[in-house]
C-alpha cells in the first residue's frame, strides 16, 4: 500500500462515519486511516513509509481500524465489514488501458475556466463513447445525463468501481483565500483519482487570474501532498473551447515578474496626530501585520487608511490585493480607493507570494491564522476591519482563530490604528487609537483578557485623550458624542467619567 491509497481510503472511512452521523474533516480522516498500517496519526504515516508499504488491506489491518473507530467515535464496524466496504480501493486491479473512449485523451486531470468548454467536452465524450455515463462532482457537469457522485464527492466509495477512462466533471472550485485549502484538497483528490483509477477528470475553476490557472493548480496540489509524492503528474493540460482535452508540455510556465506600480496614494487619510508615529514604525518594518479599523461600518474610512499606508510601505516590496472570497455581488470588490483598485488582484497569499509579491492587502476575516503566521516573516500584510479601539480591531481580526494563536499573532503586529470619525461644525475630526510595535514584554498567557490589557496599556495615542481635546476645544458637546456613538459602551463610560470629573472640579471651586 502507499500513501495515495491511504488518502482514498480515508475518504471512504469519512463517508462511513457520515452515515453514522459523525462528520469529520479531511485532516481528521487522515489521522483515523493511519490505524491501517498501525500508526497513530498522519505525520507518522509520512515519517514511516516502510510501514505503509508493508501494509495490506486485510482482516488484521481493518481490525486495527475497527478498534480506532470504536474508541474515538463509538461506531461499531466489524473488521470483516470494513474489509468488504474498503476492498474495491485495495483490490489488485490491473487496468492498464481505458475501458471507456479508447481513442480519447490520456487519463488525467484537465483544467478550464469556461463552462462552455465543459459543455463541449461532455458532448464530445457522449458522441465518442456512444452515450457512456459520466459523473459530476458539483454543478459544472450536472445534466440530465450525468450521475451525481453524492455528498462524498471525489471521496465517494462508488467512484472506485467506475470503469477506467470514464469522464468525471468536477467544480466549479473557487480559487480565493477562503477556499484555497479546501479547493487544494479537492484538486489533489482529483489527481489521485486519475492516477489510481485512470479516469479523465475535467475541473472547472473560478479564479481572478485565469492566466495563472495551471501554475496555481500545480502549487495547490504540491502544497497538499507529502514530500516526495508526485500526484501533480496527473495534471496533464487544459480543456479547449471546443471541448478537447489538450495535453500541455510543460503544463506550467514561469510566473511573470511582479508588477511594480507607482504609488498613487498619499498619507492624507491618516489622522495628523498619528502620521509621525505610524510612519516611523512602518519605515522600520518590511514584514508583519498592519491593521486599520473604523467605527463606522458603512463608510470607507478603514480601507482609505489602508490605501494611505501603501504610500508609507513602498520599501517592503511589490504590492497586490488578495481576493477574500467569491461574492454574490462582486461589484463590492471594486468599491475601493483607486490606489487599491489598481493593484493586481490575486486568489491567495500562497499564489501571490510564489509570484514575488511582498505587500499584500488582505481581509483577515477570510485569511486563516496559520497562513498569516507562516508568511509573516516574509510578507507585510495590510488589513482593515470594523471597529475603532486597538484591542477590538485585533480581536475582530482574529475572532475565528484559536486563542492559542493570539500570542503569536500579537507578536507579528507592526501597528494597529483605530479611528472614531467625529463630525463637527468645523468639519470631520477624529479620535484615534494607535498601537505600534516596540520592545515590549509580551503577555505570558494568550487569553483574551491578557491580550486586551496588553494592547490597551501600550497605546502610543489614546482615543480618550483625543476626545478630551475635542471637548476642550468645544468643537463638539457631550450630548452630540452620545448621539454619535449610541451603542459604544466605552464612549458612554468615558463621557460619564468626564461628567463626574467636571462636577468634582466645579465643587472644589
C-alpha positions as CSV (number, residue, x, y, z in Angstrom):
1,X,0.0,0.0,0.0
2,X,1.1,3.6,-0.5
3,X,0.0,7.0,0.9
4,X,-2.1,7.8,-2.1
5,X,-4.2,4.7,-1.5
6,X,-4.4,5.6,2.2
7,X,-5.8,9.0,1.3
8,X,-8.5,7.5,-0.8
9,X,-9.3,5.0,1.9
10,X,-9.5,8.0,4.4
11,X,-12.2,9.4,2.2
12,X,-14.1,6.1,2.3
13,X,-14.0,6.0,6.1
14,X,-15.1,9.6,6.2
15,X,-18.2,8.6,4.2
16,X,-18.8,5.6,6.5
17,X,-18.7,7.8,9.6
18,X,-21.0,10.3,7.9
19,X,-23.6,7.5,7.5
20,X,-23.4,7.1,11.3
21,X,-23.9,10.8,11.8
22,X,-20.2,11.6,12.6
23,X,-18.9,14.4,10.4
24,X,-15.1,14.7,10.4
25,X,-12.8,16.8,8.3
26,X,-10.1,15.8,5.8
27,X,-7.2,16.1,8.2
28,X,-9.0,14.1,10.9
29,X,-9.9,11.3,8.4
30,X,-6.2,11.0,7.6
31,X,-5.4,10.5,11.3
32,X,-8.1,7.8,11.5
33,X,-6.9,5.9,8.5
34,X,-3.3,5.7,10.0
35,X,-4.7,2.8,12.0
36,X,-4.4,0.5,9.0
37,X,-0.6,0.4,9.0
38,X,-0.7,0.5,12.8
39,X,0.3,4.2,13.2
40,X,-1.1,6.9,15.4
41,X,-1.6,9.7,13.0
42,X,-0.9,11.1,9.5
43,X,2.5,12.6,10.5
44,X,3.6,9.1,11.5
45,X,2.4,7.8,8.1
46,X,4.7,10.3,6.4
47,X,7.5,9.5,8.8
48,X,7.4,5.7,8.3
49,X,6.9,4.9,4.6
50,X,8.2,1.4,5.1
51,X,5.4,0.6,7.5
52,X,2.9,1.9,4.9
53,X,4.4,-0.1,2.1
54,X,4.2,-3.3,4.1
55,X,0.6,-2.7,5.0
56,X,-2.1,-4.8,3.3
57,X,-5.8,-4.4,3.4
58,X,-6.8,-7.5,5.3
59,X,-8.6,-8.5,8.5
60,X,-5.6,-7.6,10.6
61,X,-5.4,-4.0,9.4
62,X,-9.1,-3.5,9.3
63,X,-9.3,-4.9,12.9
64,X,-7.0,-2.0,14.0
65,X,-9.2,0.5,12.1
66,X,-12.3,-1.0,13.7
67,X,-10.8,-0.6,17.2
68,X,-10.0,3.1,16.5
69,X,-13.4,3.9,15.2
70,X,-15.0,2.2,18.3
71,X,-12.7,4.1,20.6
72,X,-12.9,7.6,19.0
73,X,-16.5,7.7,17.7
74,X,-18.2,4.7,19.4
75,X,-19.0,3.4,16.0
76,X,-19.1,-0.4,15.9
77,X,-18.0,-1.6,12.4
78,X,-16.6,-5.1,12.5
79,X,-13.3,-5.8,10.7
80,X,-14.9,-8.0,8.1
81,X,-17.5,-5.4,7.2
82,X,-14.8,-2.7,6.9
83,X,-12.8,-5.0,4.6
84,X,-15.8,-5.5,2.3
85,X,-16.5,-1.8,2.3
86,X,-12.9,-0.8,1.5
87,X,-11.9,-3.7,-0.7
88,X,-12.6,-2.0,-4.1
89,X,-9.8,0.5,-3.4
90,X,-7.3,-2.0,-2.1
91,X,-8.0,-4.7,-4.7
92,X,-5.2,-5.7,-7.1
93,X,-6.8,-4.1,-10.2
94,X,-4.5,-4.2,-13.2
95,X,-6.5,-1.9,-15.5
96,X,-3.9,-0.6,-17.9
97,X,-6.0,0.7,-20.8
98,X,-9.1,2.9,-20.5
99,X,-12.3,0.8,-20.9
100,X,-14.3,3.9,-22.0
101,X,-13.4,6.0,-25.0
102,X,-10.3,4.0,-26.0
103,X,-9.3,6.6,-28.6
104,X,-9.7,9.5,-26.3
105,X,-7.2,11.6,-24.4
106,X,-4.8,10.1,-21.8
107,X,-6.4,9.7,-18.4
108,X,-5.6,12.6,-16.1
109,X,-6.8,16.0,-14.9
110,X,-7.6,18.7,-17.3
111,X,-8.4,22.3,-16.3
112,X,-10.6,25.1,-17.7
113,X,-12.2,28.3,-16.5
114,X,-15.1,28.0,-19.1
115,X,-18.4,26.3,-18.5
116,X,-19.0,26.3,-22.3
117,X,-15.7,24.3,-22.7
118,X,-17.1,21.8,-20.1
119,X,-20.4,21.6,-22.1
120,X,-18.5,21.0,-25.3
121,X,-16.4,18.3,-23.7
122,X,-19.4,16.4,-22.4
123,X,-20.9,16.5,-25.9
124,X,-17.7,15.2,-27.4
125,X,-17.5,12.5,-24.8
126,X,-21.0,11.3,-25.3
127,X,-20.6,11.1,-29.1
128,X,-17.3,9.3,-28.9
129,X,-18.4,6.8,-26.3
130,X,-21.9,6.2,-27.6
131,X,-23.5,7.8,-24.6
132,X,-21.4,6.3,-21.9
133,X,-22.2,7.5,-18.4
134,X,-20.2,10.4,-16.9
135,X,-20.1,11.6,-13.3
136,X,-20.4,15.1,-11.8
137,X,-18.9,16.3,-8.5
138,X,-20.6,19.7,-8.3
139,X,-22.7,21.7,-10.7
140,X,-20.3,22.1,-13.6
141,X,-21.3,18.8,-15.2
142,X,-24.8,18.5,-13.9
143,X,-27.2,17.5,-16.7
144,X,-30.0,15.0,-17.1
145,X,-27.4,12.5,-18.4
146,X,-24.9,12.9,-15.6
147,X,-24.7,10.9,-12.4
148,X,-24.0,13.0,-9.3
149,X,-21.2,11.5,-7.2
150,X,-23.0,12.4,-4.0
151,X,-22.2,14.0,-0.7
152,X,-18.7,12.5,-0.5
153,X,-17.7,13.7,-4.0
154,X,-14.3,12.5,-5.1
155,X,-14.0,10.6,-1.9
156,X,-17.1,8.5,-2.8
157,X,-16.8,4.8,-2.4
158,X,-18.8,4.2,-5.6
159,X,-16.3,6.1,-7.7
160,X,-13.7,3.4,-7.2
161,X,-16.0,1.0,-9.1
162,X,-16.4,3.2,-12.2
163,X,-14.8,1.9,-15.4
164,X,-11.5,3.3,-16.3
165,X,-11.5,6.1,-18.9
166,X,-14.8,7.4,-17.6
167,X,-15.3,11.2,-17.6
168,X,-15.6,12.8,-14.2
169,X,-16.5,16.5,-14.1
170,X,-15.5,18.5,-11.0
171,X,-16.4,22.0,-10.0
172,X,-16.6,24.8,-10.0
173,X,-13.8,25.0,-7.5
174,X,-13.2,28.5,-6.3
175,X,-9.7,30.0,-6.0
176,X,-9.8,32.6,-3.3
177,X,-8.3,32.9,0.2
178,X,-11.3,31.5,2.0
179,X,-11.5,28.4,-0.3
180,X,-7.8,27.9,-1.1
181,X,-7.2,24.9,1.2
182,X,-10.4,23.1,0.6
183,X,-10.0,23.6,-3.2
184,X,-6.5,22.3,-2.9
185,X,-7.7,19.1,-1.2
186,X,-10.3,18.6,-3.8
187,X,-7.9,19.1,-6.7
188,X,-5.3,16.7,-5.1
189,X,-8.1,14.1,-4.7
190,X,-8.9,14.6,-8.4
191,X,-5.3,13.8,-9.2
192,X,-5.3,10.7,-7.0
193,X,-8.5,9.5,-8.7
194,X,-6.9,10.0,-12.2
195,X,-3.7,8.2,-11.1
196,X,-5.2,5.2,-9.3
197,X,-8.4,4.7,-11.3
198,X,-7.4,6.0,-14.8
199,X,-10.3,8.4,-15.0
200,X,-10.4,11.5,-17.2
201,X,-11.2,14.3,-14.8
202,X,-12.3,17.7,-16.0
203,X,-12.1,20.5,-13.5
204,X,-13.9,23.9,-13.8
205,X,-12.1,26.6,-11.9
206,X,-13.2,30.1,-10.9
207,X,-10.2,32.3,-10.4
208,X,-9.4,36.0,-10.7
209,X,-6.2,35.1,-12.6
210,X,-7.1,32.6,-15.4
211,X,-3.7,33.3,-16.9
212,X,-2.1,31.5,-13.9
213,X,-4.5,28.6,-13.9
214,X,-2.0,25.8,-14.5
215,X,0.7,27.4,-12.3
216,X,-1.8,27.7,-9.4
217,X,-3.0,24.2,-9.8
218,X,0.5,22.8,-9.5
219,X,1.1,25.0,-6.4
220,X,-2.2,23.7,-4.8
221,X,-1.5,20.0,-5.4
222,X,2.1,20.4,-4.4
223,X,1.1,22.1,-1.1
224,X,-1.2,19.2,-0.1
225,X,0.9,16.1,-0.9
226,X,3.7,14.8,1.2
227,X,7.3,15.4,0.4
228,X,8.5,13.1,-2.4
229,X,5.0,12.4,-3.8
230,X,4.2,13.1,-7.4
231,X,0.5,13.5,-7.5
232,X,0.9,16.6,-9.7
233,X,1.9,14.4,-12.6
234,X,-1.8,13.7,-13.1
235,X,-2.3,17.4,-14.1
236,X,-2.0,17.0,-17.9
237,X,-3.4,20.0,-19.6
238,X,-6.4,22.2,-20.4
239,X,-9.8,21.9,-22.0
240,X,-10.1,23.9,-25.2
241,X,-13.2,26.0,-26.1
242,X,-14.3,23.2,-28.5
243,X,-14.2,20.6,-25.7
244,X,-10.9,18.9,-26.4
245,X,-8.7,17.6,-23.6
246,X,-5.4,19.1,-24.7
247,X,-2.1,18.0,-23.1
248,X,0.3,20.8,-22.3
249,X,4.0,20.1,-22.2
250,X,5.2,21.7,-20.0
251,X,2.0,22.3,-18.1
252,X,3.2,25.5,-16.4
253,X,5.3,28.4,-17.5
254,X,7.4,30.7,-15.4
255,X,5.3,33.1,-13.5
256,X,5.5,36.7,-14.7
257,X,7.6,39.1,-12.6
258,X,5.5,41.0,-10.0
259,X,4.0,44.2,-11.3
260,X,5.6,47.2,-9.6
261,X,3.2,50.1,-9.8
262,X,3.9,53.7,-8.7
263,X,2.1,54.6,-5.5
264,X,-0.7,57.0,-6.3
265,X,-1.9,57.2,-2.7
266,X,-1.0,59.8,-0.2
267,X,-0.9,59.6,3.6
268,X,-3.6,62.3,3.8
269,X,-6.3,60.0,5.0
270,X,-4.3,59.2,8.1
271,X,-5.1,61.5,11.1
272,X,-2.5,64.1,11.5
273,X,-1.8,63.2,15.1
274,X,-0.7,59.6,14.2
275,X,1.2,60.2,11.0
276,X,4.6,60.6,12.6
277,X,4.5,57.6,14.9
278,X,2.9,55.4,12.2
279,X,5.4,56.4,9.5
280,X,8.3,55.9,11.9
281,X,7.3,52.3,12.8
282,X,6.4,51.4,9.2
283,X,9.8,52.6,8.0
284,X,11.5,50.1,10.3
285,X,9.5,47.0,9.1
286,X,9.3,45.1,5.9
287,X,7.2,42.2,7.3
288,X,4.4,41.7,9.8
289,X,0.8,42.8,10.0
290,X,-0.6,46.3,10.0
291,X,-4.3,46.7,10.8
292,X,-6.7,49.6,10.4
293,X,-10.2,50.0,11.8
294,X,-13.1,52.5,11.8
295,X,-16.1,52.8,14.0
296,X,-18.4,53.4,11.1
297,X,-19.1,50.2,9.2
298,X,-20.9,52.0,6.4
299,X,-18.1,54.3,5.3
300,X,-14.7,53.6,3.7
301,X,-12.5,55.1,6.4
302,X,-10.7,51.8,7.2
303,X,-10.0,50.9,3.6
304,X,-8.9,54.5,2.9
305,X,-6.4,54.2,5.8
306,X,-5.1,51.0,4.2
307,X,-4.7,52.8,0.9
308,X,-2.7,55.6,2.6
309,X,-0.4,53.0,4.2
310,X,0.7,52.0,0.7
311,X,2.4,55.3,0.4
312,X,4.5,54.6,3.6
313,X,5.4,51.0,2.8
314,X,7.0,51.0,-0.7
315,X,10.3,49.7,0.8
316,X,8.6,46.4,1.7
317,X,8.3,45.3,-2.0
318,X,5.7,44.9,-4.7
319,X,2.1,45.1,-3.6
320,X,-1.0,43.0,-4.5
321,X,-4.5,42.6,-3.2
322,X,-5.9,39.1,-2.2
323,X,-9.4,38.0,-3.1
324,X,-11.0,37.1,0.2
325,X,-14.0,35.1,-1.2
326,X,-16.3,34.9,-4.2
327,X,-19.1,37.3,-3.6
328,X,-22.6,37.2,-4.9
329,X,-22.2,40.9,-5.7
330,X,-18.6,41.2,-7.0
331,X,-19.0,44.9,-7.6
332,X,-18.2,45.4,-3.9
333,X,-14.7,44.2,-4.6
334,X,-14.1,47.2,-6.8
335,X,-15.8,49.8,-4.5
336,X,-12.4,50.6,-3.0
337,X,-9.9,53.5,-3.3
338,X,-8.1,53.8,-6.7
339,X,-4.7,53.0,-5.0
340,X,-6.0,49.6,-4.0
341,X,-8.1,49.0,-7.1
342,X,-5.1,49.3,-9.4
343,X,-3.2,46.5,-7.5
344,X,-3.0,43.0,-9.1
345,X,-6.0,41.0,-7.7
346,X,-4.7,37.5,-6.9
347,X,-6.5,34.4,-5.5
348,X,-4.4,33.7,-2.4
349,X,-1.5,34.7,-0.2
350,X,0.2,31.5,-1.4
351,X,-0.2,32.3,-5.0
352,X,0.9,36.0,-4.6
353,X,4.0,35.0,-2.6
354,X,5.0,32.5,-5.2
355,X,4.8,35.2,-7.8
356,X,7.0,37.6,-5.8
357,X,4.6,40.0,-4.1
358,X,5.6,41.0,-0.6
359,X,3.0,43.6,0.4
360,X,-0.4,42.0,0.5
361,X,-3.8,43.8,1.2
362,X,-5.9,41.1,2.8
363,X,-9.2,40.6,4.6
364,X,-8.2,39.0,7.9
365,X,-11.7,37.5,8.4
366,X,-11.1,35.2,5.4
367,X,-7.4,34.6,6.0
368,X,-6.6,31.8,8.4
369,X,-4.2,32.5,11.3
370,X,-1.8,29.7,10.2
371,X,-1.4,31.4,6.8
372,X,-0.6,34.7,8.4
373,X,1.8,33.2,10.8
374,X,3.6,31.2,8.1
375,X,4.2,34.1,5.8
376,X,4.5,36.9,8.4
377,X,8.3,36.7,8.4
378,X,8.4,37.4,4.6
379,X,5.4,39.5,3.9
380,X,3.9,42.8,5.1
381,X,0.2,42.3,5.5
382,X,-2.2,45.3,5.3
383,X,-5.7,44.7,6.6
384,X,-8.8,46.6,7.7
385,X,-11.8,45.6,9.8
386,X,-14.7,47.2,11.6
387,X,-14.0,48.8,15.0
388,X,-12.0,51.7,16.4
389,X,-10.3,50.6,19.6
390,X,-6.9,48.9,19.0
391,X,-7.9,45.8,21.1
392,X,-11.2,45.5,19.4
393,X,-9.6,45.8,15.9
394,X,-7.2,43.0,16.9
395,X,-9.9,40.7,18.3
396,X,-12.2,41.4,15.3
397,X,-9.4,40.3,13.0
398,X,-8.6,37.1,14.9
399,X,-12.1,36.2,16.1
400,X,-12.1,32.9,14.0
401,X,-8.7,31.9,15.3
402,X,-8.0,29.6,18.2
403,X,-6.9,31.5,21.4
404,X,-3.7,29.6,21.3
405,X,-2.7,31.7,18.3
406,X,-3.4,35.1,19.9
407,X,0.1,35.5,21.4
408,X,1.9,34.6,18.1
409,X,-0.5,36.9,16.2
410,X,0.2,39.7,18.6
411,X,4.0,39.3,18.1
412,X,3.7,39.8,14.4
413,X,1.8,43.1,14.8
414,X,3.6,46.2,13.4
415,X,0.8,48.7,14.1
416,X,-2.9,48.9,14.8
417,X,-4.8,52.1,14.1
418,X,-8.4,52.6,15.0
419,X,-10.3,55.8,14.4
420,X,-13.6,57.2,15.5
421,X,-14.8,59.8,13.0
422,X,-16.4,62.7,14.7
423,X,-18.3,65.2,12.5
424,X,-18.4,68.7,13.9
425,X,-19.4,72.1,12.8
426,X,-15.9,72.7,11.6
427,X,-15.7,69.5,9.6
428,X,-14.9,65.9,10.4
429,X,-12.4,65.4,13.3
430,X,-11.1,62.0,14.5
431,X,-10.3,60.4,17.8
432,X,-7.5,58.0,17.1
433,X,-6.3,54.9,18.9
434,X,-2.7,53.7,18.0
435,X,-0.5,50.8,19.0
436,X,2.9,50.4,17.4
437,X,5.4,47.6,17.9
438,X,8.1,48.1,20.4
439,X,10.5,46.4,22.8
440,X,7.7,45.2,25.0
441,X,7.4,42.1,27.2
442,X,4.6,40.1,25.6
443,X,1.7,38.6,27.7
444,X,2.6,35.4,29.4
445,X,-0.8,33.9,28.6
446,X,-2.6,34.0,25.3
447,X,-6.1,34.6,26.6
448,X,-8.4,37.4,25.5
449,X,-8.1,39.4,28.7
450,X,-4.3,39.3,28.7
451,X,-4.1,40.5,25.0
452,X,-6.8,43.1,25.6
453,X,-4.9,44.6,28.6
454,X,-1.6,44.5,26.8
455,X,-2.9,46.5,23.8
456,X,-4.7,49.0,26.0
457,X,-1.6,49.6,28.1
458,X,0.8,50.0,25.2
459,X,-1.0,52.5,23.1
460,X,1.0,55.5,22.0
461,X,-2.1,57.5,21.2
462,X,-5.4,57.1,23.1
463,X,-8.7,57.9,21.7
464,X,-9.8,59.1,25.1
465,X,-7.1,61.8,25.1
466,X,-8.1,62.9,21.6
467,X,-11.7,63.1,22.5
468,X,-10.9,65.2,25.6
469,X,-9.1,67.6,23.3
470,X,-12.2,67.9,21.1
471,X,-14.4,68.6,24.1
472,X,-11.9,71.1,25.5
473,X,-11.9,72.9,22.1
474,X,-15.7,72.9,22.3
475,X,-16.0,71.7,18.7
476,X,-18.4,69.1,20.0
477,X,-20.5,68.5,23.1
478,X,-21.1,65.5,25.4
479,X,-24.7,65.3,24.1
480,X,-23.5,65.2,20.5
481,X,-21.0,62.5,21.2
482,X,-23.6,60.3,22.9
483,X,-25.8,60.5,19.8
484,X,-22.8,59.7,17.5
485,X,-21.9,56.5,19.5
486,X,-25.2,55.2,20.9
487,X,-24.0,51.6,21.1
488,X,-20.4,52.2,22.2
489,X,-20.3,51.3,25.8
490,X,-16.7,52.6,26.2
491,X,-17.6,56.0,24.9
492,X,-20.6,56.1,27.3
493,X,-18.3,55.2,30.2
494,X,-15.8,57.8,29.1
495,X,-18.4,60.5,28.9
496,X,-19.8,59.6,32.3
497,X,-16.3,59.8,33.7
498,X,-15.8,63.2,32.1
499,X,-19.0,64.4,33.6
500,X,-18.0,63.2,37.1
501,X,-14.6,64.8,36.8
502,X,-16.2,68.1,35.7
503,X,-18.6,68.0,38.7
504,X,-15.7,67.3,41.1
505,X,-13.7,70.2,39.8
506,X,-16.7,72.5,40.0
507,X,-17.3,71.5,43.6
508,X,-13.7,72.3,44.5
509,X,-14.1,75.8,43.1
